[in-house]
Amino acid sequence: MILSKSEKSRINHMKSRSNRKLFYLAAGILFLIACEHEPQDFMPDDNNGNEPGTCDTINVSYKGSVYPIFENHCLSCHSGPNPDYGIDLTNYSDVAAIAQNGTLLGALKRLEGYYPMPKDQQPLNVCEIRTIEIWINDTTFEEIECDTSNLTFPGTVQPILQAKCFECHSGQNPEAGIDLSDYSQVATLAQNGALLGVIKHEPGYVPMPQNGSKLDSCSIAQIEKWVNDTSFNNPPGGDPCHPDTIYFEKDLLPVLQSSCALANCHDDITQEDGVQLTDYASVMATADVDPFDPEGSDLYEVLIETDPDKRMPPPPNNPLTQEQINMVYKWIAQGAQDLHCDEDCDTVNVTFGGTVWPMVQNSCFGCHSGGNPSGGIPLENHADLVAVAETGQLMGALNWEAGYANMPRNGNQWSVCDRRAVEIWIEEGMPNN
């Protein structure tokens, strides 16, 4: 096709204009890339309806920026006389505390180890989280005074447990069967050292809160002072012990402490295979106990293993007696609960076979039996017990007197009633009855 001179000129002009447009477009893109912009300049629209470019991260204040976010998303749960977890976000001191310890941003950003907040809602948008983060970073918080002088359980300790622990340890099915809304259970954990052990993240205890940050130093100090200053009574209710019920601390724990929670095995230091059998909380957390299902619980299964390499206690240690194995089975079948009772102290009908020997067998047999008994002292029969009773060594150890090794070594001291029963048996001539 042959074009005229005027047509060629018109086509060249169009190409020139097109090339200029491409040049300007490329230059514009390079300009945008080269320019620095604040995040809010390109803030996308979010699911809360904020318009693009409306995120003010310069003029951030608590009352004007942060508190309105709480009003929109948080105060329905975290305000009033009974705020969730004891955290009242209308109270600036509560806000300051969780801002300083990282809980506020951890929950809002839904970081691992924090409960995602708002609890049953969409997460806050990018602008709202950034606003709160800027406020925290730019704020100099006054040091919060830790009051350890006016401590009470309902006014001090319970709110801490409610805020940090009730999420898992309350309700109908609390984790590990530990209900911290039940004062008697809190008292038990306080007395046996488990409460302070877990919150202080001491060796041998499962760190708590398990999926959250460690309690702040003030909360730990308050709980510790309350524990140290409190005279704990037996759990209220005074229910008598039922002969068909297995009570963990009274019946089962001495067996576990004597035969399993030994050095280099399942004590609080070694924790062989991650299992610790020194207290109720540790047993439930580490021993794979399935309440109401003994056959599905490792704690029972390892006791009846026929393979020596799998049986517990492992050889050359003696296995548990059939009565003790039956007790473990029955305890799990009854729900693996941490039950307590008020036991009548019978110091009239004291016998070796019915009173003294069962206590020795459950609390002492694990260490003082077999080919290498602890301290070279076997306690496998009536004659063995008479031998240490005649020298005064038995009562000296049980009473934890100076100059004697405290016994049971891995367990709690026997009750006054139990020690008195042994003493009566000795006074009556140590009969084999």
C-alpha positions as a Markdown table, in Angstrom:
| # | Residue | x | y | z |
|---|---|---|---|---|
| 1 | Met | 0.0 | 0.0 | 0.0 |
| 2 | Ile | 1.4 | 3.4 | -1.0 |
| 3 | Leu | 0.7 | 6.3 | 1.5 |
| 4 | Ser | 0.7 | 9.9 | 0.6 |
| 5 | Lys | 3.2 | 12.3 | 2.3 |
| 6 | Ser | 0.4 | 13.8 | 4.5 |
| 7 | Glu | -0.8 | 10.4 | 5.7 |
| 8 | Lys | 2.7 | 9.4 | 6.6 |
| 9 | Ser | 3.1 | 12.6 | 8.6 |
| 10 | Arg | -0.2 | 12.0 | 10.5 |
| 11 | Ile | 0.8 | 8.4 | 11.5 |
| 12 | Asn | 4.2 | 9.6 | 12.7 |
| 13 | His | 2.5 | 12.3 | 14.8 |
| 14 | Met | 0.2 | 9.7 | 16.5 |
| 15 | Lys | 3.2 | 7.4 | 17.3 |
| 16 | Ser | 5.0 | 10.4 | 18.9 |
| 17 | Arg | 2.0 | 11.2 | 21.1 |
| 18 | Ser | 1.7 | 7.5 | 22.1 |
| 19 | Asn | 5.4 | 7.4 | 23.0 |
| 20 | Arg | 5.1 | 10.5 | 25.1 |
| 21 | Lys | 2.1 | 9.0 | 27.1 |
| 22 | Leu | 4.1 | 5.9 | 27.8 |
| 23 | Phe | 7.0 | 8.0 | 29.0 |
| 24 | Tyr | 4.8 | 10.1 | 31.4 |
| 25 | Leu | 3.1 | 6.9 | 32.7 |
| 26 | Ala | 6.5 | 5.3 | 33.4 |
| 27 | Ala | 7.8 | 8.4 | 35.1 |
| 28 | Gly | 4.7 | 8.6 | 37.3 |
| 29 | Ile | 5.2 | 5.1 | 38.5 |
| 30 | Leu | 8.8 | 5.7 | 39.3 |
| 31 | Phe | 7.8 | 8.8 | 41.2 |
| 32 | Leu | 5.3 | 6.9 | 43.3 |
| 33 | Ile | 7.9 | 4.2 | 44.1 |
| 34 | Ala | 10.5 | 6.7 | 45.0 |
| 35 | Cys | 8.3 | 8.7 | 47.3 |
| 36 | Glu | 8.0 | 7.7 | 51.0 |
| 37 | His | 4.5 | 7.5 | 52.5 |
| 38 | Glu | 3.1 | 6.9 | 55.9 |
| 39 | Pro | 1.2 | 3.6 | 56.3 |
| 40 | Gln | -2.1 | 5.5 | 56.9 |
| 41 | Asp | -1.7 | 7.1 | 53.4 |
| 42 | Phe | -2.5 | 3.8 | 51.8 |
| 43 | Met | -4.6 | 2.3 | 54.7 |
| 44 | Pro | -7.1 | -0.1 | 53.1 |
| 45 | Asp | -10.7 | -0.1 | 53.9 |
| 46 | Asp | -11.4 | -2.6 | 56.7 |
| 47 | Asn | -14.3 | -4.7 | 57.9 |
| 48 | Asn | -15.2 | -2.0 | 60.4 |
| 49 | Gly | -16.0 | 0.6 | 57.7 |
| 50 | Asn | -13.0 | 2.9 | 58.1 |
| 51 | Glu | -12.3 | 4.9 | 55.0 |
| 52 | Pro | -8.9 | 4.6 | 53.3 |
| 53 | Gly | -6.4 | 7.3 | 54.5 |
| 54 | Thr | -8.2 | 8.1 | 57.8 |
| 55 | Cys | -5.8 | 6.5 | 60.3 |
| 56 | Asp | -4.3 | 9.2 | 62.4 |
| 57 | Thr | -1.2 | 7.9 | 64.1 |
| 58 | Ile | 0.2 | 11.3 | 64.9 |
| 59 | Asn | -2.3 | 12.8 | 67.3 |
| 60 | Val | -2.7 | 9.7 | 69.5 |
| 61 | Ser | -4.0 | 10.1 | 73.0 |
| 62 | Tyr | -5.6 | 7.8 | 75.5 |
| 63 | Lys | -8.9 | 9.5 | 75.8 |
| 64 | Gly | -9.3 | 10.6 | 72.2 |
| 65 | Ser | -7.8 | 7.5 | 70.5 |
| 66 | Val | -7.4 | 4.4 | 72.6 |
| 67 | Tyr | -10.4 | 4.5 | 75.0 |
| 68 | Pro | -12.9 | 4.9 | 72.1 |
| 69 | Ile | -11.5 | 1.6 | 70.6 |
| 70 | Phe | -12.2 | -0.1 | 74.0 |
| 71 | Glu | -15.7 | 1.4 | 74.0 |
| 72 | Asn | -16.4 | -0.1 | 70.6 |
| 73 | His | -14.9 | -3.5 | 71.1 |
| 74 | Cys | -14.1 | -4.4 | 74.7 |
| 75 | Leu | -16.2 | -2.8 | 77.4 |
| 76 | Ser | -19.2 | -5.0 | 76.9 |
| 77 | Cys | -17.1 | -7.7 | 78.6 |
| 78 | His | -14.4 | -5.8 | 80.4 |
| 79 | Ser | -16.4 | -3.4 | 82.6 |
| 80 | Gly | -18.9 | -3.4 | 85.4 |
| 81 | Pro | -18.9 | -5.1 | 88.7 |
| 82 | Asn | -17.8 | -8.5 | 87.3 |
| 83 | Pro | -15.5 | -7.9 | 84.3 |
| 84 | Asp | -14.2 | -10.9 | 82.4 |
| 85 | Tyr | -11.0 | -12.2 | 83.9 |
| 86 | Gly | -11.1 | -9.4 | 86.4 |
| 87 | Ile | -9.9 | -6.9 | 83.9 |
| 88 | Asp | -11.8 | -3.6 | 83.9 |
| 89 | Leu | -10.9 | -1.5 | 80.9 |
| 90 | Thr | -12.7 | 1.5 | 82.3 |
| 91 | Asn | -10.0 | 1.5 | 85.0 |
| 92 | Tyr | -6.9 | 3.2 | 83.7 |
| 93 | Ser | -4.7 | 1.3 | 86.2 |
| 94 | Asp | -5.9 | -2.0 | 84.8 |
| 95 | Val | -5.2 | -0.8 | 81.2 |
| 96 | Ala | -1.7 | 0.4 | 82.2 |
| 97 | Ala | -0.9 | -2.9 | 83.9 |
| 98 | Ile | -1.7 | -5.0 | 80.8 |
| 99 | Ala | -0.1 | -2.5 | 78.5 |
| 100 | Gln | 3.2 | -2.7 | 80.4 |
| 101 | Asn | 3.3 | -6.5 | 80.7 |
| 102 | Gly | 2.6 | -7.1 | 77.1 |
| 103 | Thr | -0.8 | -8.7 | 77.5 |
| 104 | Leu | -2.8 | -6.0 | 75.8 |
| 105 | Leu | -0.9 | -6.1 | 72.5 |
| 106 | Gly | -0.4 | -9.8 | 72.7 |
| 107 | Ala | -4.2 | -10.4 | 72.9 |
| 108 | Leu | -5.1 | -7.8 | 70.3 |
| 109 | Lys | -2.5 | -9.0 | 67.8 |
| 110 | Arg | -3.5 | -12.6 | 68.6 |
| 111 | Leu | 0.1 | -13.7 | 69.3 |
| 112 | Glu | 0.8 | -17.2 | 70.3 |
| 113 | Gly | 0.4 | -17.7 | 74.0 |
| 114 | Tyr | -2.3 | -15.1 | 74.4 |
| 115 | Tyr | -6.1 | -15.3 | 74.4 |
| 116 | Pro | -7.2 | -13.7 | 71.2 |
| 117 | Met | -9.2 | -10.5 | 71.8 |
| 118 | Pro | -11.9 | -9.3 | 71.2 |
| 119 | Lys | -13.0 | -12.8 | 72.2 |
| 120 | Asp | -15.8 | -13.7 | 69.9 |
| 121 | Gln | -15.4 | -10.9 | 67.3 |
| 122 | Gln | -13.3 | -10.0 | 64.3 |
| 123 | Pro | -9.8 | -8.8 | 65.2 |
| 124 | Leu | -9.2 | -5.1 | 65.5 |
| 125 | Asn | -8.2 | -3.5 | 62.2 |
| 126 | Val | -4.7 | -2.5 | 61.4 |
| 127 | Cys | -5.2 | 1.1 | 62.2 |
| 128 | Glu | -6.7 | 0.4 | 65.7 |
| 129 | Ile | -3.9 | -1.9 | 66.7 |
| 130 | Arg | -1.3 | 0.5 | 65.4 |
| 131 | Thr | -2.9 | 3.3 | 67.4 |
| 132 | Ile | -2.8 | 1.4 | 70.6 |
| 133 | Glu | 0.8 | 0.3 | 69.9 |
| 134 | Ile | 1.9 | 3.9 | 69.3 |
| 135 | Trp | 0.2 | 5.0 | 72.6 |
| 136 | Ile | 1.9 | 2.2 | 74.6 |
| 137 | Asn | 5.3 | 3.0 | 73.1 |
| 138 | Asp | 5.0 | 6.8 | 73.6 |
| 139 | Thr | 3.6 | 6.6 | 77.1 |
| 140 | Thr | 5.7 | 6.7 | 80.3 |
| 141 | Phe | 3.7 | 4.7 | 82.7 |
| 142 | Glu | 4.0 | 5.4 | 86.4 |
| 143 | Glu | 5.4 | 2.5 | 88.4 |
| 144 | Ile | 2.5 | 0.7 | 90.0 |
| 145 | Glu | 2.9 | 0.3 | 93.8 |
| 146 | Cys | 2.6 | -3.3 | 94.9 |
| 147 | Asp | 0.4 | -3.6 | 98.0 |
| 148 | Thr | 1.4 | -6.6 | 100.0 |
| 149 | Ser | 0.1 | -5.3 | 103.3 |
| 150 | Asn | -3.7 | -5.7 | 103.0 |
| 151 | Leu | -4.0 | -9.1 | 101.4 |
| 152 | Thr | -7.2 | -11.3 | 101.4 |
| 153 | Phe | -8.2 | -14.2 | 99.3 |
| 154 | Pro | -11.4 | -12.7 | 97.9 |
| 155 | Gly | -9.9 | -9.2 | 97.5 |
| 156 | Thr | -6.4 | -10.0 | 96.2 |
| 157 | Val | -5.7 | -13.7 | 95.3 |
| 158 | Gln | -9.0 | -14.7 | 93.7 |
| 159 | Pro | -9.1 | -11.8 | 91.2 |
| 160 | Ile | -5.6 | -12.8 | 90.0 |
| 161 | Leu | -6.6 | -16.4 | 89.6 |
| 162 | Gln | -9.8 | -15.3 | 87.9 |
| 163 | Ala | -8.0 | -13.1 | 85.4 |
| 164 | Lys | -5.2 | -15.5 | 84.6 |
| 165 | Cys | -6.4 | -19.1 | 85.4 |
| 166 | Phe | -10.2 | -19.5 | 85.4 |
| 167 | Glu | -10.2 | -19.7 | 81.6 |
| 168 | Cys | -8.8 | -23.2 | 82.0 |
| 169 | His | -9.3 | -24.1 | 85.6 |
| 170 | Ser | -12.9 | -23.6 | 86.4 |
| 171 | Gly | -16.3 | -24.8 | 85.2 |
| 172 | Gln | -17.6 | -28.3 | 84.8 |
| 173 | Asn | -14.5 | -29.8 | 83.2 |
| 174 | Pro | -11.5 | -27.9 | 84.4 |
| 175 | Glu | -8.1 | -28.8 | 83.0 |
| 176 | Ala | -6.3 | -31.6 | 84.9 |
| 177 | Gly | -9.4 | -31.7 | 87.2 |
| 178 | Ile | -8.2 | -28.6 | 89.0 |
| 179 | Asp | -10.9 | -26.1 | 89.7 |
| 180 | Leu | -9.4 | -22.8 | 91.1 |
| 181 | Ser | -12.9 | -21.5 | 91.8 |
| 182 | Asp | -13.0 | -24.1 | 94.6 |
| 183 | Tyr | -11.2 | -22.7 | 97.6 |
| 184 | Ser | -10.4 | -26.1 | 99.1 |
| 185 | Gln | -8.4 | -27.0 | 95.9 |
| 186 | Val | -6.6 | -23.7 | 96.0 |
| 187 | Ala | -5.7 | -24.3 | 99.7 |
| 188 | Thr | -4.4 | -27.8 | 98.9 |
| 189 | Leu | -2.1 | -26.4 | 96.1 |
| 190 | Ala | -1.0 | -23.6 | 98.3 |
| 191 | Gln | -0.1 | -26.0 | 101.1 |
| 192 | Asn | 1.8 | -28.6 | 99.0 |
| 193 | Gly | 3.8 | -25.9 | 97.2 |
| 194 | Ala | 2.4 | -26.5 | 93.8 |
| 195 | Leu | 0.6 | -23.1 | 93.5 |
| 196 | Leu | 3.8 | -21.1 | 94.0 |
| 197 | Gly | 5.9 | -23.7 | 92.0 |
| 198 | Val | 3.8 | -23.3 | 88.9 |
| 199 | Ile | 3.4 | -19.5 | 88.9 |
| 200 | Lys | 7.1 | -18.9 | 89.7 |
| 201 | His | 8.0 | -21.3 | 86.9 |
| 202 | Glu | 10.2 | -23.3 | 89.3 |
| 203 | Pro | 12.1 | -26.4 | 88.2 |
| 204 | Gly | 9.9 | -29.5 | 88.4 |
| 205 | Tyr | 6.6 | -27.7 | 87.9 |
| 206 | Val | 4.5 | -27.1 | 84.8 |
| 207 | Pro | 4.8 | -23.3 | 84.1 |
| 208 | Met | 1.5 | -21.6 | 84.5 |
| 209 | Pro | -0.4 | -19.9 | 83.0 |
| 210 | Gln | 0.4 | -22.6 | 80.5 |
| 211 | Asn | -0.5 | -20.6 | 77.3 |
| 212 | Gly | 0.1 | -17.1 | 78.6 |
| 213 | Ser | 2.8 | -14.9 | 79.9 |
| 214 | Lys | 4.1 | -15.3 | 83.4 |
| 215 | Leu | 2.3 | -13.4 | 86.1 |
| 216 | Asp | 3.8 | -10.1 | 86.9 |
| 217 | Ser | 6.2 | -9.8 | 89.9 |
| 218 | Cys | 3.6 | -8.0 | 92.1 |
| 219 | Ser | 0.9 | -10.7 | 91.6 |
| 220 | Ile | 3.4 | -13.4 | 92.4 |
| 221 | Ala | 4.6 | -11.5 | 95.5 |
| 222 | Gln | 1.0 | -11.0 | 96.7 |
| 223 | Ile | 0.1 | -14.7 | 96.2 |
| 224 | Glu | 3.3 | -15.8 | 98.0 |
| 225 | Lys | 2.7 | -13.6 | 101.0 |
| 226 | Trp | -0.9 | -14.8 | 101.2 |
| 227 | Val | 0.3 | -18.4 | 101.2 |
| 228 | Asn | 2.9 | -17.7 | 103.8 |
| 229 | Asp | 0.6 | -15.8 | 106.1 |
| 230 | Thr | -2.4 | -18.1 | 105.9 |
| 231 | Ser | -3.2 | -20.8 | 108.4 |
| 232 | Phe | -5.1 | -23.3 | 106.2 |
| 233 | Asn | -7.7 | -25.5 | 107.8 |
| 234 | Asn | -9.0 | -28.7 | 106.4 |
| 235 | Pro | -11.4 | -28.2 | 103.5 |
| 236 | Pro | -14.8 | -27.1 | 104.8 |
| 237 | Gly | -17.6 | -29.6 | 104.9 |
| 238 | Gly | -16.0 | -32.2 | 107.2 |
| 239 | Asp | -17.2 | -35.2 | 105.2 |
| 240 | Pro | -16.2 | -38.5 | 106.8 |
| 241 | Cys | -14.0 | -40.8 | 104.8 |
| 242 | His | -15.9 | -43.4 | 102.9 |
| 243 | Pro | -14.4 | -46.9 | 102.9 |
| 244 | Asp | -15.2 | -47.4 | 99.2 |
| 245 | Thr | -13.7 | -44.1 | 98.0 |
| 246 | Ile | -10.0 | -43.6 | 97.1 |
| 247 | Tyr | -8.7 | -40.3 | 98.4 |
| 248 | Phe | -5.7 | -39.1 | 96.4 |
| 249 | Glu | -3.7 | -37.4 | 99.1 |
| 250 | Lys | -4.6 | -39.8 | 101.9 |
| 251 | Asp | -4.5 | -43.1 | 100.0 |
| 252 | Leu | -2.7 | -42.9 | 96.6 |
| 253 | Leu | -0.1 | -40.1 | 96.9 |
| 254 | Pro | 2.0 | -42.0 | 99.5 |
| 255 | Val | 2.3 | -44.9 | 97.2 |
| 256 | Leu | 3.4 | -42.8 | 94.2 |
| 257 | Gln | 5.9 | -40.8 | 96.3 |
| 258 | Ser | 7.4 | -44.0 | 97.8 |
| 259 | Ser | 7.6 | -46.1 | 94.7 |
| 260 | Cys | 7.6 | -43.7 | 91.7 |
| 261 | Ala | 8.6 | -40.1 | 92.7 |
| 262 | Leu | 12.2 | -41.1 | 93.5 |
| 263 | Ala | 15.5 | -39.5 | 92.6 |
| 264 | Asn | 16.4 | -40.1 | 88.9 |
| 265 | Cys | 12.9 | -41.2 | 88.1 |
| 266 | His | 9.6 | -39.3 | 88.4 |
| 267 | Asp | 10.6 | -36.7 | 91.1 |
| 268 | Asp | 10.3 | -33.0 | 90.5 |
| 269 | Ile | 13.8 | -32.7 | 89.2 |
| 270 | Thr | 14.3 | -35.7 | 86.9 |
| 271 | Gln | 10.8 | -36.0 | 85.5 |
| 272 | Glu | 11.7 | -39.2 | 83.6 |
| 273 | Asp | 9.9 | -39.2 | 80.2 |
| 274 | Gly | 8.3 | -35.9 | 81.2 |
| 275 | Val | 6.3 | -37.5 | 84.0 |
| 276 | Gln | 6.2 | -36.1 | 87.5 |
| 277 | Leu | 4.4 | -37.9 | 90.3 |
| 278 | Thr | 4.9 | -35.7 | 93.3 |
| 279 | Asp | 1.5 | -34.1 | 93.6 |
| 280 | Tyr | -2.0 | -34.1 | 92.2 |
| 281 | Ala | -1.5 | -31.3 | 89.7 |
| 282 | Ser | 1.6 | -32.9 | 88.3 |
| 283 | Val | 0.1 | -36.3 | 88.1 |
| 284 | Met | -2.9 | -35.0 | 86.1 |
| 285 | Ala | -0.7 | -32.8 | 83.9 |
| 286 | Thr | 2.0 | -35.4 | 83.0 |
| 287 | Ala | 0.9 | -39.0 | 83.7 |
| 288 | Asp | -1.7 | -39.4 | 80.9 |
| 289 | Val | -4.6 | -40.1 | 83.3 |
| 290 | Asp | -8.0 | -40.4 | 81.6 |
| 291 | Pro | -10.6 | -40.0 | 84.4 |
| 292 | Phe | -13.2 | -42.9 | 84.5 |
| 293 | Asp | -11.1 | -45.0 | 82.1 |
| 294 | Pro | -8.3 | -46.9 | 83.8 |
| 295 | Glu | -7.5 | -49.1 | 80.7 |
| 296 | Gly | -7.0 | -45.9 | 78.7 |
| 297 | Ser | -4.6 | -44.3 | 81.3 |
| 298 | Asp | -0.9 | -44.8 | 81.1 |
| 299 | Leu | -0.6 | -44.5 | 84.9 |
| 300 | Tyr | -2.4 | -47.8 | 85.3 |
| 301 | Glu | -1.3 | -49.5 | 82.1 |
| 302 | Val | 2.4 | -49.3 | 83.1 |
| 303 | Leu | 1.7 | -51.0 | 86.4 |
| 304 | Ile | 0.3 | -54.2 | 84.8 |
| 305 | Glu | 2.8 | -54.5 | 82.0 |
| 306 | Thr | 4.3 | -57.9 | 81.6 |
| 307 | Asp | 7.3 | -56.6 | 79.6 |
| 308 | Pro | 10.0 | -55.8 | 82.2 |
| 309 | Asp | 11.3 | -53.0 | 79.9 |
| 310 | Lys | 7.9 | -51.3 | 80.1 |
| 311 | Arg | 6.8 | -52.1 | 83.6 |
| 312 | Met | 6.7 | -49.4 | 86.3 |
| 313 | Pro | 8.4 | -49.3 | 88.8 |
| 314 | Pro | 11.2 | -50.8 | 86.6 |
| 315 | Pro | 13.3 | -53.7 | 87.8 |
| 316 | Pro | 15.2 | -54.2 | 90.1 |
| 317 | Asn | 12.6 | -52.2 | 92.0 |
| 318 | Asn | 9.7 | -54.2 | 93.4 |
| 319 | Pro | 6.4 | -53.9 | 91.5 |
| 320 | Leu | 3.4 | -52.4 | 93.3 |
| 321 | Thr | 1.4 | -54.9 | 95.3 |
| 322 | Gln | -1.9 | -56.1 | 93.8 |
| 323 | Glu | -3.8 | -54.1 | 96.4 |
| 324 | Gln | -1.9 | -50.9 | 95.4 |
| 325 | Ile | -2.5 | -51.6 | 91.7 |
| 326 | Asn | -6.2 | -52.1 | 92.4 |
| 327 | Met | -6.2 | -48.8 | 94.3 |
| 328 | Val | -4.8 | -46.9 | 91.2 |
| 329 | Tyr | -7.5 | -48.6 | 89.0 |
| 330 | Lys | -10.3 | -47.7 | 91.4 |
| 331 | Trp | -9.1 | -44.1 | 91.8 |
| 332 | Ile | -9.1 | -43.6 | 88.1 |
| 333 | Ala | -12.5 | -45.4 | 87.7 |
| 334 | Gln | -14.0 | -43.0 | 90.3 |
| 335 | Gly | -12.9 | -40.0 | 88.2 |
| 336 | Ala | -9.3 | -39.4 | 89.3 |
| 337 | Gln | -10.4 | -36.7 | 91.7 |
| 338 | Asp | -8.5 | -34.9 | 94.4 |
| 339 | Leu | -11.0 | -35.7 | 97.2 |
| 340 | His | -10.6 | -35.0 | 100.8 |
| 341 | Cys | -12.2 | -36.2 | 104.0 |
| 342 | Asp | -12.1 | -36.0 | 107.7 |
| 343 | Glu | -10.8 | -39.3 | 109.0 |
| 344 | Asp | -11.7 | -40.4 | 112.5 |
| 345 | Cys | -8.6 | -41.0 | 114.6 |
| 346 | Asp | -8.9 | -44.5 | 116.0 |
| 347 | Thr | -6.2 | -45.0 | 118.7 |
| 348 | Val | -8.1 | -47.8 | 120.4 |
| 349 | Asn | -8.2 | -50.6 | 117.8 |
| 350 | Val | -4.6 | -50.4 | 116.7 |
| 351 | Thr | -3.1 | -53.5 | 115.2 |
| 352 | Phe | 0.0 | -54.2 | 113.1 |
| 353 | Gly | -1.8 | -55.8 | 110.2 |
| 354 | Gly | -4.7 | -53.5 | 110.1 |
| 355 | Thr | -3.2 | -50.1 | 111.1 |
| 356 | Val | 0.6 | -50.0 | 111.0 |
| 357 | Trp | 1.6 | -52.2 | 108.2 |
| 358 | Pro | -0.7 | -50.7 | 105.5 |
| 359 | Met | 0.8 | -47.2 | 106.2 |
| 360 | Val | 4.4 | -48.6 | 106.1 |
| 361 | Gln | 3.7 | -50.5 | 102.9 |
| 362 | Asn | 2.2 | -47.5 | 101.1 |
| 363 | Ser | 4.7 | -44.9 | 102.3 |
| 364 | Cys | 8.0 | -46.7 | 102.9 |
| 365 | Phe | 8.1 | -50.0 | 100.9 |
| 366 | Gly | 9.2 | -48.3 | 97.6 |
| 367 | Cys | 12.5 | -47.2 | 99.1 |
| 368 | His | 13.0 | -49.8 | 101.9 |
| 369 | Ser | 12.6 | -53.0 | 100.0 |
| 370 | Gly | 14.4 | -55.1 | 97.4 |
| 371 | Gly | 18.1 | -56.0 | 97.1 |
| 372 | Asn | 19.3 | -52.4 | 97.9 |
| 373 | Pro | 17.0 | -50.8 | 100.4 |
| 374 | Ser | 17.6 | -47.1 | 101.1 |
| 375 | Gly | 20.0 | -46.5 | 104.0 |
| 376 | Gly | 20.5 | -50.3 | 104.2 |
| 377 | Ile | 17.3 | -50.4 | 106.2 |
| 378 | Pro | 14.7 | -53.0 | 104.9 |
| 379 | Leu | 11.1 | -52.6 | 106.0 |
| 380 | Glu | 9.6 | -55.7 | 104.3 |
| 381 | Asn | 8.0 | -57.4 | 107.2 |
| 382 | His | 7.2 | -57.3 | 110.9 |
| 383 | Ala | 10.7 | -58.2 | 112.1 |
| 384 | Asp | 12.3 | -55.4 | 110.1 |
| 385 | Leu | 9.9 | -52.9 | 111.6 |
| 386 | Val | 10.5 | -54.1 | 115.1 |
| 387 | Ala | 14.2 | -53.7 | 114.6 |
| 388 | Val | 14.0 | -50.0 | 113.8 |
| 389 | Ala | 11.3 | -49.4 | 116.3 |
| 390 | Glu | 13.3 | -50.8 | 119.2 |
| 391 | Thr | 16.2 | -48.4 | 118.6 |
| 392 | Gly | 13.9 | -45.3 | 118.5 |
| 393 | Gln | 14.8 | -44.7 | 114.9 |
| 394 | Leu | 11.3 | -45.3 | 113.6 |
| 395 | Met | 9.6 | -42.7 | 115.7 |
| 396 | Gly | 12.5 | -40.3 | 115.4 |
| 397 | Ala | 12.2 | -40.4 | 111.5 |
| 398 | Leu | 8.4 | -40.2 | 111.5 |
| 399 | Asn | 8.4 | -37.3 | 114.0 |
| 400 | Trp | 11.1 | -35.5 | 111.9 |
| 401 | Glu | 13.2 | -35.1 | 115.0 |
| 402 | Ala | 16.7 | -33.6 | 114.9 |
| 403 | Gly | 19.4 | -36.1 | 114.1 |
| 404 | Tyr | 17.0 | -38.4 | 112.1 |
| 405 | Ala | 16.3 | -38.4 | 108.4 |
| 406 | Asn | 12.8 | -37.1 | 107.8 |
| 407 | Met | 10.5 | -39.9 | 106.7 |
| 408 | Pro | 8.8 | -40.4 | 104.3 |
| 409 | Arg | 11.6 | -38.8 | 102.4 |
| 410 | Asn | 9.6 | -37.9 | 99.3 |
| 411 | Gly | 6.3 | -37.3 | 100.9 |
| 412 | Asn | 4.4 | -35.3 | 103.5 |
| 413 | Gln | 4.8 | -35.9 | 107.2 |
| 414 | Trp | 2.4 | -38.4 | 108.6 |
| 415 | Ser | -0.5 | -37.0 | 110.4 |
| 416 | Val | -0.5 | -36.7 | 114.2 |
| 417 | Cys | -3.1 | -39.5 | 114.3 |
| 418 | Asp | -1.0 | -41.9 | 112.2 |
| 419 | Arg | 2.1 | -41.3 | 114.2 |
| 420 | Arg | 0.3 | -41.8 | 117.4 |
| 421 | Ala | -1.1 | -45.1 | 116.1 |
| 422 | Val | 2.5 | -46.3 | 115.5 |
| 423 | Glu | 3.5 | -45.1 | 118.9 |
| 424 | Ile | 0.7 | -47.0 | 120.6 |
| 425 | Trp | 1.7 | -50.2 | 118.7 |
| 426 | Ile | 5.2 | -49.8 | 120.0 |
| 427 | Glu | 4.0 | -49.1 | 123.6 |
| 428 | Glu | 1.9 | -52.3 | 123.5 |
| 429 | Gly | 5.0 | -54.3 | 122.7 |
| 430 | Met | 4.9 | -54.3 | 118.9 |
| 431 | Pro | 2.7 | -57.4 | 118.5 |
| 432 | Asn | 2.4 | -59.1 | 115.1 |
| 433 | Asn | -1.4 | -59.0 | 115.2 |
